Amino acid sequence: MKKIILFVLLYSLKFSLYGQSTYIGLKAQSNVTEGQTNALSQSYWPKFQLIDNVLYVPTVNGIYSKDVNALSDTLWNLYGFSGVPIRDFIKNGNQVIAITNNFNDSLLVYSNDGGSSYTYRSDVHFVDPELVPSESNTTIHQIAHNSPSFDTVLVSHHFGISLSTDTGNTWSLLAEYAPEYQYRFIDFNPVNSQKLYSTGEDGFFSSYVYASSDGGDTWNTMHSVFNDCVHLIAFHPFEQETYLIGREGRISKSTDGGVSWSTFDLDPYLYVYQFKYDTEDPNIVYASGGINGEFDIIYFLKSTDAGDTWSVLHQEIPGNGNVAQVLDFEIIDDGIVYLTALGGLYYLESSVLSTDKISDEKVQIQLYPNPVWSNVTLRSSEIIEELTICDNLGRVVRSEIVNSTTYNLNVESFERGVYYLHVLTHSGKQLKKMVKN
């Protein structure tokens, strides 16, 4: 027992050495679990925005705001849409179009006075029985607009991609598809409004990037990989055909408009949810996200070669309880403000951005065969102390004491689907994704 306690203390100390984040509020309002109730959509993934030095955060109770020069306390102003669960929005002055986290009605709200008053818009299109498949629902997942034209709005929803050219009054369906699982990203190319993109995960856990070069009239699959999900695209600020895509445990890059891709495998196995290019040097890129399952370690990654290679910039276990993972972040005054899934917002001090990468000896862990029918083998360069297996919802389905470098696991009784193996060695924890056929 003393050895176990000592290990836990040493492991916690290892991460607390890097713990420099300060909690800055909105834990209750922006909690993802609170946004996933029986009355609301089960895919609530809010994103915040930095506009003219003001942070705007969509929450289950409206949009909150705060000046970036006032991050020393946890007080926030309720900007607009009081009591409305907001998941995403676009803003131009006092004009705001927001999508709610409702999935039966009241899907879009519009305000021309900064959210003080608002009207609901164009619900008819998104519940039209001629458009909505019987097995579908009416959730709207993301919204984007064609800057500088605020009137042109793009949304992804459960039966396709729709476009409005009159700030959401009327809509036309651009693409009809049903990825069935996760809808993660929709946007215009920032330098070519005729190029549109959508990403996520469809079918039986296969990633996709759909692209259109003619304003949405026709679409093609620009990227697809089995047993993966593309969470977002980051567009290079100067090179129109250069993209980064955030995946599960990987970051891929294309310099030819998506014709070919190079991939960097991440350690830890981070699901990448956001990128940010350095405003002065696009060779410097930051990324963050989360590890699926039970762990609450915050990670930030950094690339100094425009996304070709990546290293861990910062890692910590926050001291404010369960935070889950980083959904979104912004670089502010050479520091980082980030939004977590369960713990609200945090500020990470600027010294982190100039620190050297954290370099621990990598433990090589192999998992084969994968996908698996009945028996799978884990082989590690270091003794595996414990193994915890979670399903795709994070529920523990098996936990084993191993104490060996090789372990044979019978999964014949497991249901078909994706599982996550949390592997504990003396050097720390690693996550491996397993597909049961």
TORVEXFI-770431 format. One line per field, with one value per residue (C-alpha): residue number from 1; residue in one letter; x, y negated, z. Coordinates in Angstrom, 1 decimal, padded with zeros to 4 digits. Layout:
// residues N
seq NUM, ...
type A, ...
px X, ...
py Y, ...
pz Z, ...
//
This chain:
// residues 437
seq 1, 2, 3, 4, 5, 6, 7, 8, 9, 10, 11, 12, 13, 14, 15, 16, 17, 18, 19, 20, 21, 22, 23, 24, 25, 26, 27, 28, 29, 30, 31, 32, 33, 34, 35, 36, 37, 38, 39, 40, 41, 42, 43, 44, 45, 46, 47, 48, 49, 50, 51, 52, 53, 54, 55, 56, 57, 58, 59, 60, 61, 62, 63, 64, 65, 66, 67, 68, 69, 70, 71, 72, 73, 74, 75, 76, 77, 78, 79, 80, 81, 82, 83, 84, 85, 86, 87, 88, 89, 90, 91, 92, 93, 94, 95, 96, 97, 98, 99, 100, 101, 102, 103, 104, 105, 106, 107, 108, 109, 110, 111, 112, 113, 114, 115, 116, 117, 118, 119, 120, 121, 122, 123, 124, 125, 126, 127, 128, 129, 130, 131, 132, 133, 134, 135, 136, 137, 138, 139, 140, 141, 142, 143, 144, 145, 146, 147, 148, 149, 150, 151, 152, 153, 154, 155, 156, 157, 158, 159, 160, 161, 162, 163, 164, 165, 166, 167, 168, 169, 170, 171, 172, 173, 174, 175, 176, 177, 178, 179, 180, 181, 182, 183, 184, 185, 186, 187, 188, 189, 190, 191, 192, 193, 194, 195, 196, 197, 198, 199, 200, 201, 202, 203, 204, 205, 206, 207, 208, 209, 210, 211, 212, 213, 214, 215, 216, 217, 218, 219, 220, 221, 222, 223, 224, 225, 226, 227, 228, 229, 230, 231, 232, 233, 234, 235, 236, 237, 238, 239, 240, 241, 242, 243, 244, 245, 246, 247, 248, 249, 250, 251, 252, 253, 254, 255, 256, 257, 258, 259, 260, 261, 262, 263, 264, 265, 266, 267, 268, 269, 270, 271, 272, 273, 274, 275, 276, 277, 278, 279, 280, 281, 282, 283, 284, 285, 286, 287, 288, 289, 290, 291, 292, 293, 294, 295, 296, 297, 298, 299, 300, 301, 302, 303, 304, 305, 306, 307, 308, 309, 310, 311, 312, 313, 314, 315, 316, 317, 318, 319, 320, 321, 322, 323, 324, 325, 326, 327, 328, 329, 330, 331, 332, 333, 334, 335, 336, 337, 338, 339, 340, 341, 342, 343, 344, 345, 346, 347, 348, 349, 350, 351, 352, 353, 354, 355, 356, 357, 358, 359, 360, 361, 362, 363, 364, 365, 366, 367, 368, 369, 370, 371, 372, 373, 374, 375, 376, 377, 378, 379, 380, 381, 382, 383, 384, 385, 386, 387, 388, 389, 390, 391, 392, 393, 394, 395, 396, 397, 398, 399, 400, 401, 402, 403, 404, 405, 406, 407, 408, 409, 410, 411, 412, 413, 414, 415, 416, 417, 418, 419, 420, 421, 422, 423, 424, 425, 426, 427, 428, 429, 430, 431, 432, 433, 434, 435, 436, 437
type M, K, K, I, I, L, F, V, L, L, Y, S, L, K, F, S, L, Y, G, Q, S, T, Y, I, G, L, K, A, Q, S, N, V, T, E, G, Q, T, N, A, L, S, Q, S, Y, W, P, K, F, Q, L, I, D, N, V, L, Y, V, P, T, V, N, G, I, Y, S, K, D, V, N, A, L, S, D, T, L, W, N, L, Y, G, F, S, G, V, P, I, R, D, F, I, K, N, G, N, Q, V, I, A, I, T, N, N, F, N, D, S, L, L, V, Y, S, N, D, G, G, S, S, Y, T, Y, R, S, D, V, H, F, V, D, P, E, L, V, P, S, E, S, N, T, T, I, H, Q, I, A, H, N, S, P, S, F, D, T, V, L, V, S, H, H, F, G, I, S, L, S, T, D, T, G, N, T, W, S, L, L, A, E, Y, A, P, E, Y, Q, Y, R, F, I, D, F, N, P, V, N, S, Q, K, L, Y, S, T, G, E, D, G, F, F, S, S, Y, V, Y, A, S, S, D, G, G, D, T, W, N, T, M, H, S, V, F, N, D, C, V, H, L, I, A, F, H, P, F, E, Q, E, T, Y, L, I, G, R, E, G, R, I, S, K, S, T, D, G, G, V, S, W, S, T, F, D, L, D, P, Y, L, Y, V, Y, Q, F, K, Y, D, T, E, D, P, N, I, V, Y, A, S, G, G, I, N, G, E, F, D, I, I, Y, F, L, K, S, T, D, A, G, D, T, W, S, V, L, H, Q, E, I, P, G, N, G, N, V, A, Q, V, L, D, F, E, I, I, D, D, G, I, V, Y, L, T, A, L, G, G, L, Y, Y, L, E, S, S, V, L, S, T, D, K, I, S, D, E, K, V, Q, I, Q, L, Y, P, N, P, V, W, S, N, V, T, L, R, S, S, E, I, I, E, E, L, T, I, C, D, N, L, G, R, V, V, R, S, E, I, V, N, S, T, T, Y, N, L, N, V, E, S, F, E, R, G, V, Y, Y, L, H, V, L, T, H, S, G, K, Q, L, K, K, M, V, K, N
px 000.0, 002.9, 004.4, 001.1, 000.6, 004.2, 003.7, 000.5, 002.3, 005.3, 003.0, 000.9, 004.1, 005.4, 002.4, 001.9, 005.4, 003.9, 000.6, 000.3, -003.3, -005.7, -009.4, -011.3, -014.9, -018.1, -017.7, -021.4, -022.6, -020.3, -020.5, -020.9, -022.7, -025.3, -025.8, -026.5, -029.9, -033.0, -034.4, -031.2, -028.8, -026.4, -023.6, -023.0, -019.5, -019.4, -016.7, -015.8, -014.6, -012.2, -013.5, -011.9, -010.2, -013.5, -014.1, -017.6, -018.5, -021.6, -023.2, -026.3, -027.7, -026.8, -023.6, -021.2, -018.5, -015.3, -012.6, -009.2, -007.7, -009.9, -008.9, -007.8, -011.2, -014.0, -016.8, -018.4, -021.1, -024.2, -023.9, -027.2, -029.7, -030.4, -031.7, -031.1, -028.7, -026.2, -023.6, -022.2, -022.7, -021.4, -021.3, -021.0, -021.4, -024.7, -025.9, -025.7, -026.9, -026.7, -027.6, -029.1, -028.6, -032.2, -033.1, -036.8, -037.6, -036.2, -033.0, -031.7, -031.9, -031.2, -030.6, -029.7, -029.1, -026.4, -028.7, -030.8, -033.8, -034.1, -036.3, -036.2, -035.5, -036.2, -037.2, -039.4, -036.4, -034.8, -038.0, -039.3, -040.5, -039.5, -035.9, -035.4, -035.0, -037.4, -034.4, -032.8, -033.2, -033.1, -030.0, -027.8, -024.2, -022.1, -022.4, -020.0, -020.2, -018.5, -016.5, -016.9, -020.5, -022.4, -025.5, -024.0, -024.3, -023.4, -024.6, -024.1, -027.0, -028.1, -029.2, -026.8, -025.2, -027.4, -026.7, -028.5, -027.7, -030.1, -028.8, -030.8, -034.2, -034.3, -032.2, -031.2, -029.9, -026.3, -025.5, -027.6, -025.8, -026.0, -022.7, -024.6, -022.1, -020.1, -020.4, -017.3, -016.5, -018.0, -016.4, -015.5, -011.9, -010.9, -009.4, -011.8, -015.5, -016.4, -014.4, -016.4, -015.4, -017.1, -015.5, -016.4, -017.0, -019.5, -020.5, -018.7, -016.2, -014.6, -013.3, -014.3, -013.4, -016.0, -015.0, -016.7, -014.9, -018.1, -019.9, -021.6, -023.1, -020.9, -018.8, -016.0, -014.3, -010.9, -009.9, -011.2, -009.5, -011.1, -011.2, -010.7, -012.5, -011.4, -012.4, -011.4, -009.4, -006.9, -006.2, -002.7, -002.9, -001.1, -001.0, -004.5, -003.8, -002.1, -004.3, -003.9, -006.5, -006.9, -007.6, -007.6, -004.0, -002.7, -002.3, -002.2, -001.0, -001.6, 000.2, -001.7, -005.3, -005.9, -004.6, -001.9, -001.3, 001.5, 000.7, 002.4, 001.4, 000.9, 002.2, 000.1, -002.9, -004.6, -007.9, -007.1, -010.0, -008.3, -005.3, -004.0, -001.3, 001.1, 000.0, 003.6, 005.1, 002.9, 005.7, 004.6, 001.3, -000.4, -002.8, -004.9, -007.7, -008.3, -007.7, -010.9, -011.9, -011.2, -008.1, -008.1, -004.6, -004.4, -002.1, -000.9, 001.2, 003.5, 005.0, 007.8, 007.8, 004.3, 002.7, 005.2, 006.3, 004.8, 006.0, 004.3, 004.5, 002.6, 000.9, -000.8, -003.5, -005.7, -006.3, -010.0, -011.4, -012.7, -012.2, -012.1, -010.5, -009.8, -012.5, -011.2, -008.4, -007.0, -003.5, -003.9, -001.0, 001.4, -000.7, -003.5, -007.2, -008.8, -012.3, -012.7, -015.6, -016.5, -014.4, -015.0, -012.3, -008.7, -005.8, -002.3, 000.5, 002.7, 005.9, 004.6, 004.8, 008.6, 009.4, 011.3, 009.3, 008.7, 010.7, 010.0, 011.4, 008.7, 007.4, 006.7, 003.4, 002.1, -001.5, -002.2, -004.2, -006.3, -009.2, -009.6, -012.1, -011.3, -007.7, -005.5, -001.9, -000.3, 003.5, 005.4, 009.0, 008.3, 006.3, 002.6, 001.3, -002.4, -004.8, -008.2, -010.6, -013.3, -016.0, -016.7, -018.8, -016.0, -017.5, -015.0, -015.7, -012.7, -009.7, -006.7, -003.4, -000.8, 002.8, 004.3, 005.6, 003.3, -000.4, -003.0, -006.5, -009.6, -012.4, -014.6, -017.5, -017.1, -019.8, -018.8, -017.4, -014.5, -012.7, -009.9, -007.2, -005.6, -002.2, -000.3, 003.5, 006.0, 006.6, 003.0, -000.2, -000.9, -004.1, -004.6, -007.7, -009.0, -011.8, -013.7, -015.2
py 000.0, -002.4, -001.8, -002.6, -005.8, -006.8, -006.2, -008.3, -011.1, -011.0, -010.8, -013.8, -015.8, -015.1, -016.9, -019.6, -020.9, -022.2, -023.4, -027.1, -027.5, -029.9, -029.2, -032.3, -031.2, -029.8, -026.2, -025.8, -027.7, -026.1, -022.5, -020.1, -017.6, -020.2, -020.9, -017.3, -016.7, -014.9, -018.3, -019.3, -017.8, -015.1, -016.5, -019.8, -021.1, -024.9, -027.1, -030.6, -033.6, -036.5, -039.7, -043.1, -042.0, -040.6, -036.9, -035.7, -032.2, -030.3, -028.4, -026.6, -029.9, -032.3, -034.1, -035.5, -038.1, -039.4, -041.8, -040.1, -042.8, -041.7, -038.0, -038.3, -037.3, -034.9, -037.5, -037.5, -039.6, -038.0, -039.4, -038.1, -035.4, -034.9, -031.4, -030.1, -027.2, -028.4, -026.2, -028.4, -031.9, -034.5, -038.2, -041.5, -044.5, -044.1, -041.6, -038.0, -034.7, -031.8, -028.2, -026.7, -023.4, -022.5, -019.7, -019.8, -023.5, -027.0, -026.0, -029.5, -032.9, -036.3, -039.6, -043.1, -044.5, -042.3, -039.6, -041.8, -040.8, -038.2, -036.2, -032.6, -032.0, -029.5, -026.5, -025.3, -024.4, -022.3, -020.3, -020.1, -016.4, -016.5, -017.2, -015.6, -011.8, -009.9, -008.4, -011.9, -014.8, -018.5, -019.4, -022.2, -021.5, -024.5, -027.8, -029.8, -032.9, -034.3, -037.2, -040.1, -039.3, -038.7, -037.8, -034.6, -031.9, -028.2, -025.5, -021.8, -019.8, -016.2, -015.8, -017.9, -021.4, -024.4, -028.0, -031.3, -034.5, -036.7, -036.2, -033.1, -034.1, -031.5, -028.4, -026.1, -022.6, -022.3, -018.7, -015.9, -013.2, -011.4, -010.7, -009.1, -009.7, -013.0, -016.4, -018.4, -021.3, -023.5, -026.6, -028.6, -028.8, -032.2, -033.4, -031.7, -031.8, -029.2, -026.5, -024.9, -022.2, -019.8, -017.2, -014.6, -010.8, -008.7, -005.1, -002.7, -005.2, -006.4, -010.0, -012.3, -015.7, -016.8, -019.6, -021.8, -024.1, -025.6, -027.1, -023.8, -022.6, -019.5, -017.8, -015.3, -013.3, -015.0, -012.7, -009.5, -007.1, -004.1, -004.1, -007.9, -011.3, -014.6, -017.3, -020.4, -022.0, -024.9, -027.0, -028.4, -032.2, -032.8, -029.6, -028.8, -025.1, -024.3, -022.7, -021.0, -018.6, -017.5, -013.8, -011.2, -010.8, -012.3, -015.6, -015.5, -018.2, -018.9, -021.5, -020.7, -021.4, -017.9, -015.8, -014.3, -014.2, -013.7, -012.5, -013.0, -010.4, -012.0, -010.8, -011.2, -009.9, -013.3, -014.0, -017.4, -019.9, -023.2, -024.8, -028.3, -029.8, -032.4, -035.7, -036.8, -033.5, -030.9, -028.3, -028.3, -026.5, -025.4, -022.6, -021.1, -018.7, -015.8, -012.1, -010.1, -008.4, -009.0, -011.2, -015.0, -015.9, -019.2, -019.1, -021.8, -020.9, -023.1, -022.9, -025.1, -023.8, -024.7, -021.5, -018.9, -017.8, -018.3, -018.3, -018.6, -022.3, -022.0, -019.4, -019.6, -018.2, -021.3, -021.9, -022.8, -019.3, -017.5, -019.4, -016.6, -018.1, -021.3, -022.2, -025.6, -028.0, -031.4, -032.9, -036.2, -038.5, -035.6, -033.4, -030.9, -031.1, -027.8, -026.3, -022.9, -020.4, -020.3, -022.8, -026.2, -028.5, -028.8, -031.1, -029.7, -032.2, -033.5, -031.8, -028.5, -029.5, -030.1, -026.9, -024.0, -021.0, -018.3, -015.3, -012.0, -008.7, -007.2, -003.8, -001.7, 000.1, 002.2, 003.5, 006.3, 007.3, 004.2, 004.4, 007.6, 010.5, 012.5, 012.2, 009.1, 008.8, 005.9, 005.7, 003.0, 001.9, 001.3, 003.4, 002.8, 002.4, 002.0, 002.1, 000.4, 000.9, -001.7, -001.7, -004.6, -006.4, -006.2, -003.4, -000.9, 002.6, 004.4, 003.6, 005.9, 006.0, 007.0, 006.7, 007.9, 006.6, 008.8, 009.4, 011.4, 010.2, 012.1, 009.7, 012.3, 011.4, 007.6, 006.0, 004.7, 001.1, -001.1, -000.6, -002.6, -000.8, -002.9, -001.4, -002.2, -001.8, -003.3, -006.1, -007.1, -006.4, -005.8, -005.4, -002.9, -002.7, 000.8, 001.7, 004.9, 006.5
pz 000.0, 000.8, -002.6, -004.3, -002.3, -003.1, -006.8, -006.8, -005.1, -007.4, -010.5, -009.3, -008.5, -012.0, -013.5, -010.8, -011.7, -014.9, -013.3, -014.0, -015.0, -013.2, -013.1, -014.6, -014.4, -016.1, -014.8, -014.2, -017.3, -019.9, -018.5, -021.4, -019.3, -018.3, -022.0, -022.8, -021.2, -022.4, -023.6, -025.5, -028.1, -026.9, -029.0, -027.2, -028.0, -027.4, -029.0, -027.8, -029.8, -029.3, -031.0, -030.4, -027.2, -025.8, -025.2, -026.0, -024.6, -025.6, -022.7, -021.7, -020.3, -023.1, -024.3, -021.7, -022.3, -020.7, -021.6, -022.0, -019.8, -016.9, -016.5, -012.9, -011.5, -012.3, -013.0, -016.4, -018.0, -019.6, -023.1, -024.6, -025.2, -021.5, -020.7, -024.3, -024.6, -027.3, -028.9, -031.7, -033.2, -035.6, -034.8, -036.7, -034.4, -032.7, -035.3, -033.9, -035.4, -033.0, -033.1, -030.0, -028.4, -029.0, -031.3, -031.8, -032.4, -031.8, -033.6, -034.7, -033.0, -034.5, -032.7, -034.0, -030.5, -029.2, -027.9, -025.6, -027.8, -030.4, -032.8, -033.9, -037.6, -040.3, -038.3, -041.2, -043.4, -040.7, -039.9, -043.4, -043.8, -047.4, -046.4, -043.0, -043.2, -040.9, -039.0, -038.6, -036.1, -036.5, -034.5, -036.0, -035.2, -036.4, -038.1, -040.3, -042.4, -045.5, -044.2, -045.0, -046.1, -042.9, -044.8, -046.2, -043.6, -043.7, -041.2, -040.8, -039.5, -039.2, -042.8, -044.7, -045.2, -045.8, -047.0, -046.4, -048.2, -046.1, -042.5, -041.9, -043.1, -045.9, -046.5, -049.4, -049.0, -050.4, -049.6, -048.3, -046.4, -043.1, -041.4, -038.6, -035.8, -035.4, -037.2, -036.2, -038.5, -041.3, -042.9, -045.9, -047.1, -045.7, -049.0, -051.4, -050.5, -053.2, -051.3, -048.5, -046.1, -043.6, -041.3, -038.8, -038.5, -040.4, -041.0, -038.7, -037.2, -040.5, -040.7, -043.5, -045.0, -047.6, -049.9, -052.5, -054.9, -056.5, -053.6, -052.5, -055.8, -055.9, -053.1, -053.0, -050.3, -049.7, -046.8, -045.3, -042.9, -041.1, -037.3, -037.0, -036.8, -038.3, -035.7, -037.6, -040.4, -039.8, -042.8, -043.3, -043.0, -046.3, -048.3, -049.7, -050.4, -047.1, -044.4, -041.0, -039.8, -036.2, -035.8, -033.1, -032.0, -035.2, -037.0, -040.8, -043.2, -046.9, -049.0, -052.3, -051.4, -049.9, -052.8, -050.6, -046.8, -044.4, -040.9, -037.5, -034.8, -031.4, -028.0, -025.9, -028.1, -028.1, -029.8, -031.4, -031.1, -031.9, -033.7, -033.5, -035.8, -034.3, -035.7, -036.4, -037.5, -039.2, -038.8, -035.1, -034.5, -031.3, -030.7, -027.9, -027.2, -024.9, -024.2, -024.4, -021.2, -017.6, -017.4, -016.7, -017.9, -019.9, -022.9, -025.3, -028.3, -030.3, -033.8, -035.1, -038.6, -039.7, -038.5, -039.9, -036.4, -032.9, -029.3, -025.9, -024.8, -021.6, -019.4, -016.1, -013.8, -013.0, -009.3, -009.7, -010.0, -013.0, -016.3, -018.8, -021.9, -023.8, -026.3, -027.5, -026.8, -027.8, -027.5, -025.6, -024.5, -025.1, -022.7, -023.4, -022.4, -022.8, -022.4, -020.8, -021.2, -017.5, -015.6, -017.2, -018.5, -017.5, -018.1, -018.7, -018.1, -020.9, -019.6, -020.9, -024.5, -024.2, -022.3, -023.8, -024.8, -022.1, -023.2, -021.3, -022.5, -024.8, -023.8, -026.9, -026.6, -029.5, -029.9, -032.4, -034.3, -034.5, -035.5, -033.4, -033.5, -030.4, -029.0, -028.9, -027.6, -025.9, -026.0, -024.1, -023.8, -020.1, -017.6, -017.9, -014.3, -014.9, -017.8, -017.8, -020.8, -021.4, -024.1, -026.4, -023.7, -021.2, -019.1, -017.6, -019.0, -017.6, -015.3, -014.9, -012.8, -015.4, -014.2, -017.4, -020.7, -022.7, -022.1, -024.1, -023.9, -024.9, -026.1, -027.8, -025.4, -026.1, -028.3, -031.7, -031.5, -030.3, -027.0, -025.3, -023.4, -020.6, -020.1, -016.9, -016.7, -014.3, -016.8, -016.9, -018.8, -022.5, -024.4, -027.2, -029.4, -030.2, -032.7, -031.9, -035.1
//
